[in-house]
């Protein structure tokens, strides 16, 4: 336990930038504290994030604000149906003057990538992005390039019901550590937004953390202690998505077609560790797991036709599982 106490003290001394970072971004992205904290959790857990919400809810603004606050290189890619893989990765171009081919790197060669409206892109582009997300490498011609650290894809998508949008392939959705649903701000915060925009404008965030601090924090997150009972709790939550009949409230059995993969168990542990780091602890509690479970699990559950017919959502299923699985 002494090691955990020492780790907690170390985290408290090194995690102070999280408070400053959250404050800076929330000053720009008014009324979206939930989204802002989820993005920071994903950054510290070294996982890609999918943001889903209607247009105009500050998804793009939030990603840009994080890049400014951490002094990270930032690129935005607008996904459209006519986008090509080379538009993301780059290409080789023949230089007639030098009589050789030159490599022109694409916008994925950065730290923070905003893939805007990702569900408007064709499948070839999705596959190109998938390699970069999973392997952290990009192949152009015969050369393979390793991406700089940190490398993070924050993708935004409008709800599937919107015209001109298409569901992402299941293999790619599973690569996202978190899926965060962005809602409308309340009346009080919308008044603040209106006051800011009609006055001096939204605040431009200042840099309060460095790239080195983020990388050091990520390494520290990996050391955070996860008790065996917490690990078992994480596995039980994931197993409940595959075999809902095994839990007390088994009315979910007909609503799940495919449950979460082992990547969900890994993701739950990573995200819970990052959440504990933000809270200044060197150990994970059940509350850490609960706080990140919705974002980690919602996009990894495939609904049955019966669930769609009865308008049962992934969120409802995850919440029922959280209410049913015994907490250590």
N, C-alpha and C positions, 0 to 999 in steps of 0.2 A: 504493500500500500504506500510505502514511502516513495517509491518511484512514481506512482500516480500523483502524489502530493507535489513532488518536485516538478513533474510535467505540468501540473496545473499552475504552479507559480511561474514557470517558464512561459506558458501560454498567456497568462495574465499580463506579463511584461511585453509580450510580442504581438498581442491581438488588439492593442489599443487603436491601431489604425482602422480596424473594422468599424468602430463607433464613429470615427471621423468620416470614413468613407460612406457609411449609410447616411450620415447627416448631410454630406455634400450632395449626394445623389437625390435624396428626398427633398432638398431645397429646390431642385430643378424639376423632378418628377413628382409633382404634388398629388397626394391622395392615393399613391400606389405603393404603400409601405410593404405590403405582402409580396408584390412582384419584385421590389428592390432587394428585399432580404433573400428571396429565392434565387435571384441572379448571383448574389454574393456567395450563397451556399454552393451553387454550381461551380463558380470560379475556384473556390477553395477545395472542392472535391475533385477538381480536374475533370469535369463532365460537361458535355454539350447540353444546351438548353433549348427547348421548343416553347415559344410564347404564342398562345392562341388568344385572339380577341378581335373584336370589330375594329375597323379603321378609326384612327383618331384617339386612341387610348394611350398614347405616349410610349409604345413599345420601342420604336426607333430611338426616341429621345432618351429612354432609359439606358439603352446599350451604348449610345454615344457618350452619355454622362459618365458611365463607368470607365470607358476608355480614357476620358479626360482626367478623371479622378485618380487613375492609377498610372498615368503616363504610358499607356500601351499604344502600340501601332494599331490603327483601326482602318478597316475597309468595309464599305457597304456595297452589296451586290443586289441589284433589283432583278428578281427572277421573273422571267417572261416566257411564254411558249416558244419563242424563237431563239432562246439562249442555247449556246453550244458548249460542250465540255471545255474547249479551248478558251472560252471566255472566263472560265474559273481558274483553270490550271496554268494557262500560258501556252506557248507554242515555239517552234523553231522557225526562224526566218533566214533565208539565204541572203548573205551580204555579198553582192557582186563585186564591190570594190576590194574586199579582203579575200574573196573567193572561199568563203566558209559559211557554215551555218551558225547563227547566234540564237541563244535561248532568251526568250522574252517571258519572264515570269508573270503569272496572273495574280489577281487580287487575293488568292488564298495564302499567298506568302506574306503573312502578317500575324499579329498576336490575337486580335479580336475581330472576328468576321461576323458581320450582320447579313444574314441571308434573308432578305426581305421578301415576304410572300412566297415562301419556298414551295408551297403546294400549287404554284402556277407553272412550274418547270417540267419539261419532258423527262422521261425515264433515264435517258443517257446522261443528262446533267445530274440527276439524282445519284447515279452510280459513280460519277466522277467525284462528287462531294463525299460519298460514302467512304472511298479509299482514304481521303484526307482525314476524315473524322476518326476512322478506326485505326489506321496505320500511322497517322501523323507523318505520312510521306506522300510525295507527289511524283509521278512519273511523266516526264516530257520527252517524247522520242525514245531514245535508249538510255536516258539518264534518270536516276531516281534521286530526289532531293529530300532531305529531312527538314521538317518544318521547325521553326524556332519555338522555344518555350517561353511563356505559356502560349498554347494555341487553343482557341476556344471558338466554337461555332454557336452563335445565338441566332436561331432561326425564328422568324415570325410567320404566322399563317392566319388567314381569316377562316372563320368557321366553314366547314365543308358545304354547308347549305348555300353559301354565297355563290353567285353565278361565276363560272369560269375557274372554279377551284376543283382539285382532284385529290383523293386520299393519297397520302404518302405510302410507299411500300412498307409492309410490316417490318422487313429487315432493317430499314433505315430508321423507322420510328423507334425501334428497340435500342438504337445507338445513342439516343438522347437520354441522358441521365434523368432529367426532369422535364415534365410537361407542365407549364404554368398557365393557368387560365386567367386572363386579365379582364376585370369587370369595370363598370363605370365608377367614377369617384362619387362620394356622397355630396349633398348640397353644400355643406360647409367648405369642403375642399374645392368644389367647382367654383365657388365664389372667390376663393384664393387664386385659382388659376386665372379667372377673368380679371381680377384686380392686377395681377402681375403682368398679364399680356397687354392690358389696356394702359398700363403705366410704363414703368421702365423696362418691362420685358422679363422673361424668365432668367433666373440667375445662371451664369456660366460657372460650372463647377471648377474649383481649383484642384491642382494635384496634391493629394494628401498621402499618397503611397507610391512606392516605386515598384518596378518590375521585380527587383531582387527581393523586396519584402513579400510579395505575393508568392514567389517561388519558395522562399524560406517557410512561409506559412503553410504552403501545401505539404512540404516535407514534414512539418510538425504535426499536421493533421493525420498523416499516416501512422504516427506513433501513439495516437490517442487510444486509451485502453477500452476494449469492449469485452465485458464479462461474458462468460459462457452462457449464462441465463439470457442475456440480451441477444447473443448470437442465435440461441434457440428460438427466442421470440421472433426474431427477424425471419428465420426459416419457416416457422409456423405460419406467419402472415402470408408468405409467398406460397407455401403448400396449400393454404386455404383457398387460393385463387384457382388451383388446379383440381382440388377435391373439396368443393364447398360442402358436400354432404357430410364431411368428417367433423364439421363444427356444429355447435348447438343449433344455430339458426340455419337450417339447411334448405330454406326456401330459395336460396340462390342457385341451387344445383342446375336448374333448367335455364338459367340466364347466362351462363359462361360457356362459350364454345371452346376457347383456348385460354389457359391460365398463363401466369408470368413465368419467364424463363429464369435459369440460375443467374443471369445477368441482373435480374431484379434484386436478388439477395445481396449480390456484391454492391449494387447501386444503393440499396438501403443502408448498408453499413458505411459506405463512403459518405453519403449525404448526412447521415446521423453524426458521424465524426466531425464533419464540417460545421454542422449546427452547434455541436458541443464547443468547438473552437470559438465560434462567434459569441457564445455565452460565457467564454472564459474558463472552460473546464477541460481537464485532461482525461475525462472518462465519459462514456455515453450512458444516458439514462433512457428508460422507456419513453419519456416525454420527447426526447430528441427523435426517436424512431417514429413516434406518432406524428410529430410536426412535419416530417418530410415524406411520410408514407403515401399521401395522396398524390404528390407530384411525381414520385418514383413509380407508382403502380398503375395510375389511371390509364396510361397509354399502352400498357403491356397486357391488358385484358381485352380479349376479343369477344364481343357479345354474340349471343345466339340470336336466331331469327325471332324467337319468342320474346327475348328482352327488347329487341327493336320494336316489335309489335306492341308491347306493353309500355314502351317508352321508359324503360329502365336504363339508367345511365351508369357508366363506369364509376362515377363519383359515389353513387348510391351503394354500389356493390362494395367498393373499398371501405366506405364508412361502416357498413354492416359487418364487414370482416374485422375492422378495428374494434367494433363494439362487442364482437363475439369471441375473439381469440384471447385467451387468458394472459393477463399482463404480469410479468415477474415482479 
